[in-house]
Amino acid sequence: MRLRTLYAVPALLCLWGFVLGPSPVAPTAAMAANAAPDLLADDDYDNGDGQDGVGVADPLEPWNRAVFVFNDKLYIWVLNPVKNVYAEALPRDVRGCIGNFVSNLASPVVLVNALLQGRFDDAWTVVSRFGINTVLGVYGFGDPAASEFAMHPPSADFGQTLGRYRMGAGIYLYWPLFGPSNVRDTIGRVGDYAANPLNYVGLNSDERLGYSGTAFVNRMSVEPDVYADTKKYSLDPYVAIRQAYSDYRNARISRGGGSEGNE
């Protein structure tokens, strides 16, 4: 019972953030870096025909905006306070080690998608990093592959894989809890979930949710939080996040992934 209670809070808060999902209500630093320079100050878009001026199809905009408001309140009232308490409780070095461990466990997802995309050098890097970090990094809590061997982690996901095979993004979707997505990336998230090794190691539901919730809050605590700046400086935060997400995903597909550290 005590273990169930321990897992309950992060599980309920972060059910949707399984292992390595992006922040559900805010653009990540990687998304912001790939967005247009004037993104935060520009909301001159026309969705009258379901297609904005830069090619993001958003025919469900009224619904998406309503979900955006829900997620925004969730972020302000729940996620951000939890993240702040978590960051105060654990030193950044400890949170970094937890992030390394989570990333190491997710290596099979990246490996499968790198192979599907024909990125064999990246696939070998994933395998090498997993071996080095599991042994020398004490089960992945350290990252000697990067610090000692300059082997930085590639990134790959199934939504990106589908894009590399010319599947269109489809319409823009803003999911409750999950946040910005599209038809292709929604399918991709299901594929990544199926490739996640935690589904096959005999964990019960409490343990899986506790792990994924902790991993999600930990990732929020170590990544730059650009959501406040997006809201502060953009005329329309919904449009800013929509365009940032689209630019980010298009850049990942066109570049073929690349290192996580460079995204």
matplotlib code that plots the C-alpha trace (Angstrom):
import matplotlib.pyplot as plt

x = [0.0, 2.8, 4.6, 1.3, 0.9, 4.5, 3.8, 0.4, 1.3, 3.8, 1.8, -1.4, 0.4, 2.5, 0.6, 0.9, 4.7, 5.9, 9.7, 10.7, 7.6, 7.9, 6.4, 2.6, 1.8, 4.9, 7.5, 10.8, 14.0, 14.7, 11.4, 12.2, 15.7, 14.2, 11.4, 11.5, 13.4, 10.3, 8.0, 7.1, 6.0, 4.0, 0.5, -0.4, -1.9, -5.0, -6.7, -9.9, -9.5, -7.9, -4.4, -2.3, 0.2, 3.1, 1.5, 0.1, -3.3, -5.5, -9.1, -9.8, -8.5, -11.5, -11.2, -7.4, -7.5, -9.9, -7.5, -4.6, -6.3, -6.9, -3.3, -2.1, -4.1, -2.7, 0.8, 0.3, -1.6, 0.0, 3.0, 5.1, 4.7, 5.6, 8.6, 9.8, 9.5, 11.2, 14.1, 14.5, 14.5, 17.2, 20.5, 20.9, 23.7, 21.4, 18.6, 21.1, 22.0, 18.3, 18.0, 20.9, 19.4, 16.1, 17.8, 19.8, 16.7, 15.1, 17.9, 16.0, 13.4, 16.1, 17.9, 14.8, 14.0, 17.6, 17.6, 14.3, 15.6, 18.8, 21.0, 23.4, 26.2, 23.7, 22.4, 26.0, 26.4, 23.3, 24.5, 28.0, 26.6, 24.3, 27.2, 29.6, 27.1, 25.6, 29.0, 31.2, 28.4, 26.9, 23.7, 23.4, 23.4, 26.6, 27.3, 31.0, 30.2, 29.7, 32.2, 35.1, 34.5, 32.6, 29.8, 26.7, 23.2, 21.4, 17.7, 15.0, 11.3, 8.7, 6.9, 10.2, 10.6, 7.1, 8.1, 11.3, 9.1, 7.1, 4.0, 2.4, 1.9, -1.9, -3.9, -2.5, -3.8, -3.5, -4.1, -5.3, -2.2, 0.0, 0.1, 1.1, 1.1, -0.3, -1.8, 1.6, 3.2, 0.2, 0.7, 4.4, 3.9, 2.0, 4.8, 7.4, 5.3, 5.3, 9.1, 9.7, 11.4, 9.6, 6.5, 8.2, 10.2, 7.3, 6.7, 3.2, 1.1, 2.0, 5.7, 5.5, 3.5, 5.7, 8.8, 7.3, 5.9, 9.3, 11.1, 8.8, 9.0, 12.8, 13.1, 11.0, 13.3, 16.5, 15.4, 15.1, 11.5, 10.6, 6.8, 6.7, 8.7, 6.4, 3.3, 5.0, 6.3, 3.9, 0.7, -0.8, 0.9, -1.2, 0.0, 3.6, 3.6, 1.9, 4.5, 7.4, 6.2, 5.8, 9.2, 10.9, 9.4, 10.1, 13.7, 14.1, 12.8, 14.8, 18.0, 17.5, 17.6, 21.0, 22.3, 19.9, 22.4, 22.2, 18.4]
y = [0.0, 2.4, 1.7, 2.3, 5.6, 6.6, 6.0, 7.6, 11.3, 11.2, 8.5, 10.6, 13.7, 12.2, 9.2, 10.6, 11.3, 7.7, 7.7, 10.4, 12.3, 16.0, 18.5, 18.2, 21.9, 23.8, 23.9, 22.3, 24.1, 22.1, 23.2, 26.8, 26.6, 25.2, 27.8, 30.9, 33.8, 36.1, 33.3, 34.6, 37.9, 36.9, 35.5, 36.6, 33.4, 32.6, 29.3, 30.0, 27.0, 24.8, 25.6, 28.4, 30.6, 28.3, 24.9, 23.8, 22.3, 23.1, 22.6, 21.6, 24.9, 25.7, 22.3, 22.5, 25.9, 24.7, 21.8, 24.3, 26.3, 23.1, 22.0, 25.6, 25.5, 22.0, 23.3, 26.4, 24.7, 21.3, 20.5, 23.6, 23.5, 19.8, 20.4, 23.2, 21.1, 18.2, 20.4, 21.8, 18.4, 16.9, 18.4, 19.0, 16.4, 13.7, 14.7, 14.5, 11.0, 10.0, 11.5, 9.5, 6.3, 7.0, 7.8, 4.6, 2.5, 4.1, 3.1, 0.3, 2.8, 4.9, 1.8, 0.4, 3.8, 4.5, 1.1, 1.7, 5.0, 3.4, 5.4, 2.6, 4.7, 6.2, 2.7, 1.6, 4.6, 3.7, 0.2, 1.4, 4.0, 1.5, -0.9, 1.7, 3.5, 0.3, -1.0, 2.0, 4.4, 2.0, 0.9, 4.1, 6.6, 8.1, 9.0, 8.2, 7.5, 11.2, 12.6, 10.2, 9.0, 12.0, 9.7, 11.9, 10.3, 10.2, 10.7, 8.9, 8.2, 6.4, 9.7, 10.8, 7.4, 7.7, 11.2, 9.9, 7.5, 10.4, 10.1, 13.5, 15.1, 15.3, 17.7, 19.4, 18.0, 19.3, 16.4, 16.7, 16.1, 15.0, 18.5, 19.4, 16.6, 15.7, 12.5, 11.1, 11.8, 10.4, 7.1, 7.4, 7.7, 4.4, 2.7, 4.1, 2.8, -0.7, -0.6, 0.5, -2.3, -1.5, -3.1, -6.5, -6.7, -7.7, -4.4, -4.0, -1.0, 1.0, 0.5, 1.5, 4.6, 5.5, 5.2, 7.1, 9.9, 10.4, 10.3, 13.0, 15.3, 14.8, 15.8, 18.9, 19.9, 19.7, 21.2, 24.9, 26.1, 28.3, 28.2, 31.3, 33.3, 32.0, 33.2, 36.5, 37.6, 36.1, 37.7, 34.3, 31.5, 28.8, 29.9, 30.2, 26.6, 25.2, 26.7, 25.8, 22.2, 22.0, 23.6, 21.3, 18.1, 19.1, 19.9, 16.5, 14.7, 16.6, 16.3, 12.7, 13.1, 13.9, 14.2, 14.9, 17.4, 19.4, 19.5]
z = [0.0, 0.9, -2.5, -4.3, -2.6, -3.4, -7.1, -7.2, -7.4, -10.3, -12.1, -12.1, -13.1, -15.8, -17.1, -20.6, -20.5, -20.9, -20.6, -23.1, -24.2, -24.7, -22.4, -22.7, -22.5, -23.6, -26.4, -25.5, -25.9, -29.0, -30.6, -29.8, -31.3, -34.6, -34.8, -36.9, -35.3, -35.1, -34.0, -30.6, -31.9, -34.9, -35.1, -38.6, -39.8, -41.7, -41.1, -42.9, -45.1, -42.5, -43.8, -42.4, -44.3, -43.7, -44.3, -40.9, -41.4, -38.4, -39.3, -35.6, -34.3, -32.0, -30.3, -30.2, -28.6, -25.9, -25.1, -25.1, -22.4, -20.3, -20.6, -19.8, -16.5, -15.8, -16.3, -14.1, -11.2, -11.1, -13.3, -12.7, -8.9, -8.8, -11.0, -8.8, -5.6, -7.3, -8.4, -4.9, -3.4, -5.7, -6.8, -10.5, -10.7, -9.3, -11.7, -14.5, -13.5, -13.5, -17.0, -18.2, -16.8, -18.5, -21.8, -21.6, -21.1, -24.1, -26.4, -28.1, -29.3, -30.9, -32.3, -34.0, -35.7, -36.7, -38.4, -40.1, -41.4, -42.7, -40.3, -39.6, -38.2, -35.7, -34.9, -34.1, -31.9, -30.0, -29.4, -28.4, -26.1, -24.4, -23.8, -22.5, -20.3, -18.9, -17.8, -17.2, -16.4, -13.7, -15.4, -17.4, -14.5, -16.0, -19.6, -20.2, -23.8, -24.3, -21.8, -22.5, -26.0, -27.6, -28.6, -28.3, -28.3, -31.7, -31.6, -33.6, -33.2, -35.2, -36.2, -37.8, -39.4, -41.0, -42.2, -43.8, -45.7, -47.1, -44.9, -44.6, -41.2, -41.5, -39.5, -36.4, -33.2, -29.7, -27.3, -23.7, -21.6, -24.5, -26.1, -29.7, -32.3, -35.7, -37.2, -38.2, -34.8, -33.0, -34.9, -34.2, -30.5, -30.5, -32.4, -29.9, -27.0, -28.6, -28.9, -25.3, -23.4, -20.1, -21.6, -21.6, -18.3, -16.0, -14.3, -12.8, -13.7, -10.6, -11.2, -14.9, -14.1, -11.2, -13.4, -16.3, -14.0, -12.3, -15.6, -17.0, -14.0, -14.0, -17.7, -17.1, -14.2, -16.3, -19.6, -20.1, -19.6, -22.6, -22.0, -19.9, -22.5, -25.2, -23.3, -22.4, -25.7, -28.3, -29.4, -29.6, -27.7, -29.3, -32.8, -31.6, -30.2, -33.2, -35.6, -33.3, -33.2, -37.0, -37.6, -35.1, -36.5, -40.1, -39.2, -37.6, -40.6, -43.1, -41.1, -40.3, -36.5, -35.3, -31.8, -28.9, -27.7, -30.8, -31.1]

ax = plt.figure().add_subplot(projection="3d")
ax.plot(x, y, z, "-o")
ax.set_aspect("equal")
plt.show()
